[in-house]
Amino acid sequence: MMSVLFSHNDQCFTRRVAVIEMATCSEDDLLAIVVILDEEEEEVEVKKQMWVHQAWQNRGREGEFATLYSQLTDDGAKFYEYFRMSENTFNLLLKKMEDYLQKRDNHWRKAITAREGLAVCLRYLATGNSYQTIAFSFRLGRLTVSNIVRDVCREIWNVLQPIYMPPPTTQTWKEAAEGFSALWGFLNCVGSKDGKHIKLKYPNNSGSEYYCYKDFFFSRPSGSGGPFYKFIVVDIGSYGRHSDSVIFENSALYRQYIDGNTILPPKPLPGTNTPMPHVIVSDEGFALQTYLMRPYPKVGMINPKKKMFQFTAQSSPSCRGKCVRYIGHEMACSFETNRNRCLNCRLRS
């Protein structure tokens, strides 16, 4: 008794057809079955995938950039509402990054210009809409929008970080200490430290690294702000399951300036001769250290001196949670969620 197994490819899966008993079928019958299966396979029409969808082929005439951008340049207020930055800032940013963003045309199609790529990225950052929504608006593929956002954000950091956020020097810390003393009445303070929860869609193969006690997946960017609402140091990409203290102790700021070092030499406070260390002010999420000051617990705080310290510490500019005040007038990479509304949405890893 012999069996023969025929398989038939039906587009994306294999369909087993029949098991034929040789004892009940002649050779002519078997040949006829093989011919029929071959003919059916030839008749299967494989749906062709288009390189560029027909709706996107008119991007140069119907896309949001082609139809709206030129009109926004005629109205500064509307331009600011759309991109969350002025046209002058947009052009300055484009000038610094154009050489890194511009792609080459090929024989089949023209490349997306650096100006349009920057507009796509800024629109995503300003609205927090999904890649698919941005893709339909600009008549681009979803994967194309994803690549543009990733590439532009990377170049924003690579180009602007050395200019606007270089590694802090001794002079940087001294200017911060002078600013906190003059503006906020907080002596020997060189920065204000805190972080923010940024929702993520579950990153592949990450286990529970990003899972937080808030029952969601988070990344934990943090930063140290100066007295003029500008970041001095930022730390990006920490796991959501870590506490503020753990993230701080694993940060570059801690390793380079605090662990075994002092940010600035101790300095006596006015009217005293005892040298006091320079500190960073934070909230209750951090452990009290000689280099880090935190507010007193609110429960049972009746001491007038403690109340005065509490008021001074909480008045210092900080990048806490909702960003009490706007940090930096037109920073390209800001934690301020009212400007970069994508930080209110779940980000894709």
N, C-alpha and C positions, 0 to 999 in steps of 0.2 A: 504494500500500500504506500503510495508516494503522494506528497502534497506539494503544491506550488503556490507561492504567495505573491500576489500582484499588488503594487503600490501605485498610487496616483497622486501627483502633486497638484493641489488645488490652492493656488496663490500662496498663502502664508503657512499652510499646514499640510501634513501628509495624511491622506485618507486611505485606510486599508480597504481594499475592494472585496476580495473573496478568497476563500480557500477552496481550491478545486480538487476534488478527488480524482486522481488519474484513472481510477477504476471505472468511473462513471462518465468520463469525457474522452472523446477521441482527440487525436492530434489536430484534426481540422477545426474542431470546436475551440481548442486552445488558441490556435492561430487567429481565429476570428475574434476571440475576446481581446487578444493583444492589439489587433488592428483597430478595434473599436475604442480601446483606451487611448491609443496614440492619437486618434482623430479628436477625441474629446479634449485631450491636453492641448492640441493645437488651437481648438476653438475658444479656449479660456483667454479672455481679453485681460491682460495685465494693465491696470490703470497707470498711465504715465504721470510721473510727478513733474510739475513745472518748476523750472529753475527760479523764475520770478513770477509770482501770481499776477494775473491780469489786472487786479485792482491796484497793485503796487507799481505797475508800469507807467502810470501817469503821476508818479510822485513829484516830478519836476513842475507839474501844473496844478495838482490838486492836493498835495501834501500840506500839512499844517505849517511847515516852515516856509514853503513857497507862497502860500496865500496870506499868512498872518504876520510873518516876521517884518516884512517891509512896512506894514501898517503900524506895527508897534514902535518902530523907530521914529515915527512921526509924533508919538505921544509918550513923553518920558514917564508919566504916572502909570500908564497901562503897561509899559515895558517893565517897570519895577514890580507891578503886581504879578506879571506873568513869570518873570525869572527870579524874583526876589533879590534883584540887584539892579543898579543903574546901568544905562547903556555905556557910560564911560568905563565902569568897572568891567563890564562884559568885554569891551574892546581891548582893555588893558590885559585881561586874562587871556584873551585869544592871541594877542600879540606875543605873549610870553610862551604860549604853548603851541602855536600854529605849526611850527616845524616838526613837532613830535606827533601831532595828530593827523596831519595831512597824509592821505594815502595816494597811491599812484593809480591813474586810469589804466585800463587794459583794452584789448581789442573787442571785448564783448559789452562792456558797460563802463560808465563813469563812476569814479569813486565818490563816496560821501565826503563832502567838503569838511574841513576842520570847523568852520563856523556852524554848520548844521549839526555836526557831532557834538559840539559843545552845547548847542541849544537843546538837543535831546537829553543830554545828561543833566543839565541844570533844571529842565522841566521835570524830570523824574525826581530830583532832589527837592524841588520846591513843592511838589504835589504829593509824592508818595504813592502815586498811581501804580498799578501793576505794569509789568513790561508789555503785556498784551494790549492794555489800553493805550500806552504810549505808541506802540507799534501801529495800531489802527489810525491814530491821529496823524502820525508822520508818514504813513504809507511805507512802513519798513517791516521786516520780519522780526518776530519776537526774539529770536536768537541774535539777530543783528543789534537790536536795542540792548540786549544783555551785554554783548561784547563792547558796545560803545560806552555804556555806563562804567563798566569795569576798567576799560583802557583810559578813559578821561579822568576818572577818579585817581587812578594810579599816577597819571602824569601831573595832575593838580598837586599831589603830594610831592612828587619828585622835583617839580619845578619851583613850587612856592615854599616848601619847607626850609631849604637853606636860606631863603630871603627873609621870611617872616617868622620862622620859629627855629633859629639855629640853636645848637647846644648852648645852654646857659653858661655864662662865665662868672667870675667873681664880681665883675662890674654889674652884670645883670641882677645878681642877688642884692648887691648894695643899693641899686636903684629901686628894687622892689621894697626893701626895708625902709628906705626914705619915703617912698610913696605911701606905705601903710601907716607910717608915723604921721605924715603931714595930712593925709586925707581922712584917715579913720581913727587916729589916736591910738593905734595898736603898736607898741614899741617892740623892737626886735622880732618882727614878723616878716617873713620873706615869701609867703604864699598861702593860698587857701586850697584845700584838697578835698575832692569828692569824686564820685563816679555816677554813672547812669545805667539803668537797665535798657538794653535795646533788644526788642523781640526778634527772634530768628525763626525761620522755618527749619525744621530738624535737619542739621547738617549730616550728610551721609557718613556712616561708620564712626560717629562721634560718641556713641554710647550715652552715658548720662553726664558727660563733661559740661554741657551747656544747660543742663536741667537745673532750674532754680526752685527755691522754696515757694515761689509765687505760682508754682504749678504751670510753668511754661518754659520754653527754651529761650535763653538770653545770652547775649554777649555783654561784657561789662567794661566799656571804655571808661577811662578816668583821666583826670587832668589836674594840674596845679595852676591856679590863676593868680595873676598879679593884681596890684591895686587899681589898675586902669581898665579892668574888664577884658584883659587879653590873656590867653594861655601862655604860660612859660614852658611847660612840659606836658605832653599827653602820652597816655599808654593805651594802645588799641588792641582788641582781640582777646582779652582775658576771658576765662571760662565763667559762665553764669553761676556755677555752683559755688564759686569761691567767695569768701567774705571780702569786705573792703580792706581789712587789715592784711589778709593773705595776698591780695592783688598788689597792695602797696609794697609789701616786703619783697615781692618778685619783680617789681618794676625797675626800669633803668635808672629812674631818679633815686631810688633807695640804694641800688648797688653802687652808683657812681659818686653820689654826693653825701650819703648818710651812713651807710654801713662801714664802720671803721673810720669815718671822716666827719668833718663838720662843714656845713654849708658856708658859714662865716664864723670867724673867731668870736668867742663870747665877748659881750660888751656890757659894761655897767649901765643900769638904768639911771635916769636923771635923779640926782640927789642921793645916790648910793655909790659905794666903792666895790661892791661885789659883782664880779663878771657874771652875766646871765646869758644862757645860750640863745641863739636865734631859733625860732620855731616856725612850724607850719600849722595853721589853724584848720580844724576839720569839724565833723559832727560826731554824734554818738556812735557811729558805726566803726570808728577807729579806736584803738587802744591808746591810753594815755602814755606818752613817752616824754623823755627830756627834750626831744626835738619836735614833738607834736602835741599841740594843745587842743582840748575838746571842751565843750560847754559842761557846766555842772548839771547833774540830774535835776529835772524840773520838780521832782517830788521833794517837798520839805525845804525848798530853797527860800530862806527868809533873811539870810545875811545880806545887808546892803552892799557890801563889797563884792559878794558873789553875783548879786543882781547886776552891778555895774560891769563886771567882767562878762557876764552873759550877754548884756546888751552890746558891748564892744565887739565880742567875738562874732555874734550873729549879724552885726552890721558890716563886717568885712566882706568884700566881694568874693563870691565863691561860684564854682561851677556845679553847685548842688542841684539834685533832682530836676526841678523845673527851670533852673537858671533864673534866680531871683531878678537879676538885671541882665540886659543883653551884653554879652562879652565880646568886645571887638565889633566895630561898626560894620565892616563888610568882610569878615573872615570867610574864606572859601570853604574851609572845613570847620564847622562850628557844631557844638552840641546843642545849640539853641533850637528847640523843637518847633517853635512857631515859624522859624525861617526855613529850616530844612525839615519839611513835614514827613519825609521818608522815614525819619527816626521815630515817628509815631506808628509806623506800620511794621509788619513782620518783614525783615530783610532776608534775602536769599543768600545762602552761603556760596 
